[in-house]
Amino acid sequence: MRLSTLKKYVSGVREGIKEYVEKTGAKPNKYKAIKHFPKAFVATEKQRGSTHLTKQIEELDWRPIIGNYLEEEVSNEKTFIGVVDEIYNKNKELINNRVGKDDNTQKVGVWLKNFIAEILVRDFEGGLTDDELIEELHLFLTTIKTGDYKQNVLIFLEGVYLGTNQINFNDTIVLRKSQKKDFVWYEHEGTSLFSPIDFFAVTGSILEINACGKLIVNMMDYIGKYLMVMRLYRLGSVYPKRIKTTQQSPLIGRRMFWSSSSLRHTEKYKYTIVPQAKRNFIKFSKEIVIQYEGWKKNGNQFKIDIALERYYHALLEPLDKERSLMTAVMGLEAILSKSKDRGENAYKLSMRTAKLMGAIGYDPKEVYKTVDYCYGIRNSVVHGRQIKGLKSAVINDNSKKILEYLRLSLVFCMGFTGENSEEHINVIEDSLLNSGSGNSLKAIVDKTNGKMGNTLSNFR
């Protein structure tokens, strides 16, 4: 269908509703809403909170009138049916392939009604210029062919804070500071998806995705990659507190969904990305995703996935202190143990971890002692033996150390390009058995560190 033909038809419908309103005396619904908005808030690693105000507002809703008009005066009218048929017949193959059915005339009718309804709403709320109308018509006809959507997703994050306004991963994804507009909320007719207390809880930062094209169906998997980036960049219990998804298309109008995390997570550890670390963070985020996808493509990600799962458990879940420590040790086992290991597991794991951490900049004797001690606690928990005389502070300190060793081991393994999933362990063992190989391990660590944005460092 030509754009000029569609414009002429839509312009006629716009004039028609004016006559319909005048003839029927229809009046828009009036309803009151409560606007919640922040007067001020702070969201830093050391301090977080907000002061909110409420304001009662009155809004007009023309949608019921527009819906009645389209049903009574438009949808069964010959001209409307003719426009629908022309649009469908011109794009039949594309539409049928996308929808998966042979006859989609009715669906095109729904799309056209949705599109016209949005145009009429904008007319009543302030009007469209001629140029704006042409732009909307062009977008509608293009979307009929492509099925593209605009998709905006806000992931309200705990555990990571920014010392800079925003960090762009790419043209689509940005990590940014929370803003006042993110915490404006309208309660219509006394109903709300969230209690104001839940909604106004200011989060550390926001991961924002702006996609234009095909809908990202597996959005949580997509988000999961960036959560992995932030959990591995530094020791941070990074998780989504809630997610706001807005989908927009000329075919369906605007749809918004809220969801909150059903998992019980806690912000055990947190960190701030300072301005001078911005470049390294971006470098690390790109490389770690590429490396992980490479491991998956080769079918060698099994050890990494197990270690990541245990790392996340210990990092995020409100486990008792002993179980959290045990889970972290088991993650370290997954990434630094060989399938053929038999016996003396505590010794082998302690030695390998100490050697690798020594190349990164830690005191290898202290690392060995810590891993060996924690492995003993792990065995006691696994075998149901009572642990006596352990102080919470000691367990917490050791849990943090083991988690840091696990994080660094994961980054090293994922950044290391080897022939198989245990090649990184072979390199560590070579340096244990060969006095000359120690420098070789250090060289490999330094090379991997440069590639991964200087993430393999002792930050204590």
C-alpha positions in Angstrom: 0.0 0.0 0.0 1.2 3.5 -0.9 1.9 5.8 2.1 -0.3 8.5 0.6 -3.3 6.2 0.3 -2.9 5.1 4.0 -2.5 8.7 5.1 -5.7 9.7 3.3 -7.6 6.8 5.0 -6.2 7.6 8.5 -7.0 11.3 8.1 -10.6 10.4 7.3 -10.8 8.3 10.5 -9.4 11.2 12.5 -12.1 13.5 11.2 -14.7 10.8 11.8 -14.1 10.5 15.5 -14.6 14.2 16.0 -18.1 13.8 14.4 -18.7 10.7 16.5 -17.8 12.5 19.8 -20.0 15.4 18.9 -22.9 13.2 17.8 -22.8 10.9 20.8 -21.8 13.5 23.4 -19.2 11.1 24.7 -17.0 12.3 27.5 -13.6 10.8 28.5 -13.4 9.0 31.8 -11.9 11.0 34.7 -9.9 9.3 37.3 -7.5 10.3 40.0 -4.1 8.9 40.4 -1.4 9.3 43.0 2.0 10.3 41.6 4.9 9.2 43.8 8.2 10.8 43.0 11.6 11.3 44.6 12.5 14.7 46.0 16.1 13.5 46.6 18.0 10.3 46.8 21.5 9.0 47.1 22.9 5.6 45.9 26.5 5.0 46.7 28.4 2.0 48.1 28.5 3.7 51.6 25.1 5.5 51.7 21.8 4.8 50.1 18.3 6.2 50.7 15.6 8.5 49.3 13.0 11.1 50.3 9.7 10.8 48.4 6.7 13.0 47.9 3.2 12.2 46.6 0.9 14.3 44.5 -2.7 13.7 43.6 -3.4 14.3 39.9 -6.5 13.9 37.6 -6.2 12.3 34.2 -8.5 11.9 31.2 -8.8 8.6 29.5 -10.0 8.7 25.9 -9.3 5.0 25.1 -12.8 3.7 25.9 -14.3 6.2 23.5 -11.8 5.5 20.9 -12.3 1.7 21.3 -16.1 2.1 20.9 -15.7 4.3 17.9 -13.4 1.8 16.1 -15.7 -1.2 16.9 -19.0 0.6 16.0 -18.0 2.8 13.1 -14.7 1.5 11.6 -13.9 -2.2 11.9 -16.8 -3.5 9.8 -16.8 -0.7 7.3 -16.0 -1.6 3.6 -13.1 0.9 3.3 -11.4 -0.4 6.4 -11.7 -4.0 5.2 -10.4 -2.9 1.8 -7.3 -1.3 3.4 -6.7 -4.4 5.5 -6.9 -6.6 2.4 -4.5 -4.4 0.4 -1.9 -4.3 3.2 -2.2 -8.1 3.7 -2.1 -9.0 0.0 1.0 -6.8 -0.6 2.9 -8.5 2.3 1.3 -11.9 2.5 4.4 -14.0 2.3 6.3 -12.0 4.8 3.4 -11.9 7.3 2.5 -15.6 6.9 6.2 -16.7 7.4 6.5 -14.6 10.5 3.1 -15.5 12.1 3.2 -19.1 11.0 -0.3 -19.3 9.5 -1.8 -19.2 6.0 -4.4 -16.5 6.4 -3.7 -13.6 8.7 -6.2 -11.0 7.3 -7.8 -10.8 10.8 -4.5 -10.2 12.5 -3.6 -7.4 10.1 -7.0 -5.9 11.0 -6.1 -6.0 14.7 -2.7 -4.4 13.9 -4.3 -1.6 11.9 -6.9 -0.9 14.6 -4.2 -0.8 17.3 -2.2 1.6 15.2 -5.1 3.9 14.5 -6.1 3.9 18.2 -2.6 5.1 19.2 -2.8 7.9 16.6 -6.2 9.0 18.0 -5.0 8.9 21.6 -2.1 11.2 20.6 -4.6 13.5 18.8 -6.7 13.9 22.0 -3.6 14.3 24.2 -2.1 17.1 22.2 -2.1 16.3 18.5 0.2 15.2 15.7 1.9 17.4 13.2 1.7 16.4 9.5 5.3 15.4 9.5 4.9 13.3 12.7 1.9 11.5 11.2 3.9 10.6 8.0 6.7 9.3 10.2 4.3 7.1 12.1 2.6 5.8 8.9 6.0 5.0 7.4 7.0 3.1 10.6 3.7 1.2 10.6 4.2 0.0 7.0 7.8 -0.9 7.6 6.9 -2.8 10.8 4.3 -4.8 8.9 7.2 -6.2 6.7 9.8 -6.6 9.5 7.8 -7.3 12.7 10.4 -5.2 14.5 9.8 -3.9 18.1 11.3 -1.3 20.3 12.3 -3.0 23.6 13.5 -1.1 26.6 14.5 -3.1 29.7 15.6 -1.6 33.0 17.3 -4.0 35.4 17.6 -2.5 38.9 20.8 -3.9 40.3 22.2 -4.5 43.7 25.9 -5.0 44.5 27.5 -2.7 41.9 27.8 1.1 42.1 29.2 3.7 39.7 31.6 6.5 40.3 30.8 7.8 36.8 27.4 8.6 35.3 27.3 5.6 32.9 29.3 2.9 31.1 28.3 1.9 27.6 28.9 -1.8 26.8 27.7 -1.1 23.2 25.1 0.9 21.3 22.3 -1.2 22.9 23.4 -1.8 26.6 24.4 0.7 29.2 25.2 0.4 32.9 24.2 3.7 34.6 23.5 5.4 37.8 20.0 5.5 39.1 18.1 8.6 38.2 15.0 10.4 39.7 12.8 9.4 36.7 13.5 5.7 37.5 11.5 6.0 40.7 8.4 7.9 39.6 5.4 5.7 40.2 1.6 6.2 39.5 -1.0 4.5 41.6 -4.3 4.4 39.7 -7.6 4.0 41.6 -5.8 2.8 44.7 -4.0 -0.2 43.1 -0.3 -0.7 42.7 2.0 -3.6 41.7 4.4 -2.6 44.4 4.0 -1.1 47.8 5.7 2.4 47.7 8.3 1.1 50.2 9.3 -1.8 47.8 9.4 0.5 44.8 11.2 3.3 46.3 14.0 1.2 47.6 16.9 2.8 45.6 19.1 0.2 44.0 22.9 0.5 43.4 22.7 1.0 39.6 20.7 0.2 36.5 21.5 -2.0 33.5 19.5 -0.5 30.6 18.9 -2.4 27.3 17.5 -0.5 24.3 16.9 -2.9 21.4 15.2 -2.2 18.1 14.4 -5.2 15.9 13.2 -8.7 16.8 12.1 -9.2 20.4 14.8 -10.7 22.6 12.8 -13.7 23.7 15.5 -15.2 25.9 16.0 -11.9 27.8 17.1 -13.5 31.1 19.9 -15.4 29.3 20.9 -12.2 27.6 21.0 -10.4 30.9 22.8 -13.3 32.5 25.9 -12.6 30.4 26.2 -9.1 31.8 25.5 -10.3 35.4 28.4 -12.7 34.9 30.6 -9.8 33.8 29.8 -7.8 36.9 30.1 -10.7 39.3 33.6 -11.6 37.9 35.0 -8.2 37.4 35.2 -7.7 41.2 33.9 -9.6 44.2 30.3 -8.3 44.1 26.9 -9.9 44.9 25.3 -8.4 41.8 21.7 -9.4 41.2 18.5 -7.9 39.8 16.1 -6.6 42.4 13.4 -5.9 39.8 13.0 -5.6 36.1 10.9 -3.2 34.0 10.2 -4.2 30.4 8.6 -1.9 27.9 7.7 -3.2 24.4 6.5 -0.8 21.7 5.4 -1.3 18.2 2.9 0.3 15.8 1.2 -3.1 15.6 0.6 -3.6 19.3 1.0 -0.2 20.9 2.9 0.0 24.2 3.1 -2.8 26.7 4.9 -2.7 30.1 5.7 -5.5 32.4 7.2 -5.5 35.9 8.9 -8.5 37.6 10.9 -8.9 40.7 13.4 -11.5 41.7 11.8 -14.6 43.1 15.2 -15.7 44.5 16.4 -14.8 48.0 19.6 -13.0 47.3 21.7 -10.8 49.6 24.2 -8.0 48.9 27.0 -9.7 50.9 29.8 -8.0 48.8 29.6 -4.8 46.8 32.0 -2.6 44.9 32.2 0.7 42.9 33.5 1.1 39.4 35.6 4.3 39.6 36.0 6.6 36.6 39.7 5.6 36.0 38.6 1.9 35.8 36.0 2.5 33.1 38.1 1.5 30.1 39.4 -1.7 31.8 35.9 -2.6 32.8 34.6 -2.3 29.2 37.6 -4.3 27.9 37.0 -7.0 30.5 33.3 -7.2 29.7 33.9 -7.7 26.0 36.6 -10.3 26.4 35.0 -12.4 29.1 31.8 -12.9 27.0 33.9 -13.7 23.9 36.0 -16.2 25.9 33.0 -17.9 27.5 31.2 -18.2 24.2 34.3 -19.8 22.8 34.4 -22.4 25.6 30.7 -23.1 24.9 31.3 -23.5 21.2 34.1 -26.0 21.8 31.9 -27.9 24.3 34.5 -27.3 27.1 32.5 -25.1 29.4 31.4 -27.9 31.8 33.9 -27.2 34.5 33.4 -23.4 34.2 29.6 -23.8 34.5 29.9 -25.9 37.6 32.4 -23.5 39.2 30.2 -20.4 38.2 27.1 -22.0 39.7 28.9 -22.6 43.0 30.5 -19.2 42.9 27.0 -17.6 42.5 25.5 -19.7 45.3 28.2 -18.7 47.8 28.2 -15.1 46.5 24.4 -14.4 46.5 22.4 -16.8 48.6 21.7 -16.3 52.3 23.3 -19.6 53.3 24.7 -20.2 56.8 28.3 -19.3 57.1 29.7 -22.8 57.0 27.6 -23.8 54.0 28.6 -20.7 52.1 32.3 -21.5 52.8 31.8 -25.1 51.7 30.1 -24.0 48.5 33.0 -21.7 47.6 35.6 -24.4 48.2 33.6 -26.8 46.0 33.6 -24.1 43.3 37.4 -23.9 43.6 37.6 -27.7 43.3 35.5 -27.6 40.1 37.8 -25.2 38.3 41.2 -26.4 39.7 40.8 -30.2 40.0 41.4 -32.8 37.3 38.9 -35.6 36.5 41.6 -38.2 37.2 42.6 -36.7 40.6 42.6 -39.5 43.2 43.5 -38.9 46.9 45.2 -36.0 48.6 42.6 -33.6 47.1 43.2 -31.0 49.8 46.9 -30.9 49.2 46.6 -30.7 45.4 43.9 -28.0 45.5 45.9 -26.0 48.0 49.1 -26.2 46.0 47.5 -25.3 42.7 45.6 -22.4 44.1 48.7 -21.1 46.0 50.8 -21.3 42.8 48.3 -19.5 40.7 47.5 -16.8 43.3 51.3 -16.4 43.8 51.6 -15.5 40.1 48.8 -13.0 40.5 50.4 -11.3 43.5 49.2 -13.0 46.7 51.4 -14.6 49.3 51.4 -18.3 48.2 52.1 -19.6 51.8 49.0 -17.7 53.1 46.9 -18.9 50.2 48.0 -22.6 50.8 47.2 -22.3 54.5 43.8 -20.7 53.9 42.7 -23.3 51.2 43.9 -26.2 53.3 42.1 -24.9 56.4 38.8 -24.2 54.5 39.0 -27.6 52.8 38.9 -29.2 56.3 35.7 -27.2 57.1 34.3 -28.3 53.8 34.8 -31.9 54.7 33.3 -31.5 58.1 30.1 -29.9 56.7 29.8 -32.5 53.9 30.2 -35.4 56.3 27.9 -33.9 59.0 30.6 -33.5 61.6 30.2 -30.8 64.3 32.5 -27.8 63.9 33.5 -26.5 67.4 35.0 -23.3 68.4 34.7 -21.5 65.0 34.1 -17.7 65.3 31.9 -16.0 62.7 34.6 -13.4 61.9 37.1 -16.2 61.1 34.6 -18.0 58.8 33.5 -14.7 57.1 37.2 -13.7 56.5 38.0 -17.1 55.0 34.9 -17.2 52.9 35.8 -13.9 51.3 39.3 -15.1 50.6 38.1 -18.4 49.0 35.6 -16.5 46.9 38.2 -14.1 45.7 40.5 -17.1 44.8 37.6 -18.7 43.0 36.8 -15.5 41.1 40.4 -15.1 40.0 40.7 -18.7 39.0 37.6 -18.5 36.9 38.8 -15.3 35.1 42.2 -17.0 34.5 40.7 -20.2 33.2 38.2 -18.4 30.9 40.9 -16.0 29.6 43.4 -18.8 29.1 43.4 -20.3 25.6 44.2 -24.0 25.9 43.6 -27.2 24.0 41.2 -28.6 26.6 39.3 -27.8 29.8 42.2 -28.8 32.0 45.1 -27.2 30.1 45.2 -24.3 32.6 45.8 -26.9 35.4 48.6 -28.5 33.4 50.3 -25.1 33.2 50.0 -24.6 36.9 51.3 -28.1 37.6 54.3 -27.7 35.3 55.3 -24.6 37.3 55.1 -26.7 40.5 57.3 -29.5 39.1 59.7 -27.4 37.1 61.6 -24.6 38.7 61.9 -22.8 35.3 58.2 -23.0 34.6 57.3 -20.6 37.4 58.3 -17.7 35.2 56.3 -19.2 32.4 53.1 -19.3 34.5 53.8 -15.6 35.5 54.1 -14.7 31.9 50.9 -16.4 31.0 49.1 -14.7 33.9 50.4 -11.3 32.9 49.4 -11.9 29.3 45.9 -13.0 30.3 45.7 -10.1 32.7 46.4 -7.6 30.0 43.8 -9.2 27.7 41.2 -9.2 30.6 41.5 -5.5 31.5 43.9 -6.0 34.4 41.4 -8.0 36.4 43.9 -10.6 37.5 45.3 -8.5 40.3 45.5 -8.5 44.1 43.1 -5.7 45.0 43.2 -6.1 48.8 
